[in-house]
Amino acid sequence: MVENRNELRRGKLAERDALAASLREVKSRFIQENLLQIDGVKNAKHIMLYVSFRSEVETLPLFAMFRQKNIVTSAPLTVVKEHRLIPCRVTDPELDLRPGYCHIPEPDPDRLTPLDPAAIDVVLVPGAVFDLHGGRLGYGGGYYDRFLAIDAPQALRVGLAFEMQVVDRVPVLAHDEKLHFLVTEKQIKEM
């Protein structure tokens, strides 16, 4: 099953990488609009966003959108030695982020203070492959699965994906945390 998961992950990431940047931008806007239709998102007080990297669904515009709605926004700082994520408040991505783990933009630990994960209402979850049953394949590190299981089990889990990343069934393992919603450019699916 592990090889099947890795093959599926590689294939979908290659497919996602092949999307033209202009098309990713347009699809990302539809996904952002769909995300704002979910009551749990509209009523949230604190949302943790992943910071989009490479060909992921773009999230940077969401920081400003949520701030306009007086929603606290945070992003994860990756602590590799401890295999964990620490949410840090981000109010201005241009000022608050710097290259971190795998060169992904992350909160600058010298400038920002961690927030209590128990106060997070919604976590926007990245990934490589998703299904309509709450299954998700991330990038293989298990950081989000551990964070959701241990630090923020109360949070609504929302996956953001392009429709081409959705398959019939993700081969999930026991430690894989399920999503509550999947949002693509074409649909909002509650699990």
Secondary structure, 3 states (H helix, E strand, C coil): CHHHHHHHHHHHHHHHHCCCHHHHHHHHHHHHHHHCCCHHHHCCCEEECCCCCCCCCCCHHHHHHHHHCCCEEEEEEEEHHHCEEEEEECCCHHHHEEECHHHCEEECCCCCCECCHHHCCEEEECCCEECCCCCEECCCCCHHHHHHHHHCCCCEEEEECCHHHECCCCCCCCCCCCCCEEECCCCEEEC
